[in-house]
Each structure stands twice: as structure tokens, then as C-alpha cells.
Amino acid sequence: MGAAEAERALRDRDHLSLEEREENERRQSLLLSRSLIVARMKASRDPRYRAQLKVALDSLDEQLREIRND
């Protein structure tokens, strides 16, 4: 991201409503959690642990779909 894009993102962020900012923060948090779970799945060799991570991943994906559909 270039300096101009970063500045534009900051400016746009200032114009968002409180609800929009909270939704963006929630989405970013879900995406971060998703990334961590995917990384753990790649590193795990235990099928039971991988199954637990898959359930968590499915839940995060559903929450992300719900955010997009609102």
C-alpha cells in the first residue's frame, strides 16, 4: 500500500459511522483468527486437532458470510 492509499484509507475511516467501524474491526478480527487457524491446520499432524480446527474455521467462515450479507 502506497502513502497515498494509506492516507486515503485513514481519511475514509474517519468518515465511517461507529457501526461501520465496529463492523470493520469485527471483520478484521475474524480474518486474523481465520489466518491463525489455517496456519495451525497446516502445521498440525493430529487428525483430532485438525478436526477441531476445521469446526472453528467453518464457524469463522459462517460469521464472515453473515457480515457480508448484512
N, C-alpha and C positions, 0 to 999 in steps of 0.2 A: 504494500500500500504506500503510495507516494504521499508527500507532505500535503499536497492539495486535497487528496482524497481523505486523509486523516482530518484535516481542518473541516472539510465538508461534513464528515461523519459527526464531528463534535458539534457543529452548528445545527445539524439536523436533530441530534439528540436533545439539544436544548429546547427544541420546538415540539417535542413529543409530550403528550399528556402523561400524567402519573400512571395511569392504567397501561398505556403503551410501553412506558419504560419498565414497569413491573413485568409485563409480558415478555419483553425482550430479555430481561435479566433471567426470567424463568427458562426461556428457550435456551439461552447460553449455558445455564447451569445443567439443563438436561443434555445438551450436546456434549458438554465436558464429561458428565457422568457416562454417557454412551461411549465416548472415546476411551475412557479408562476401562470400562467393561470389555470392550473389543480387545484392547491390549492384553487384559488378563486372560481372555479366552484363547488368544494366540499363544500365550506363554504356558497355559495350563495343560497338563498331561492327564489329570484325573477326570474321568468321564462324569462322575457325580458332581464335581465342582463346575465343570463346563455346563452341565445341565442347569445348575442353579444360576449360573451367569446368563444362560440363554433365556431363562424366565425373566430375569431382571432386564435384559436387553429388549425383550418383547414388550415389557411394561413401559420402558422408556420410549420405545418407538410408538406405542399407542398414545402416550401423553403428547408426544411431538405431533402426531397426526391431529389430535384434538385441538392443539394450539393453532395449527394451520387452518382448521375448518371453522374456527370461531369468527 
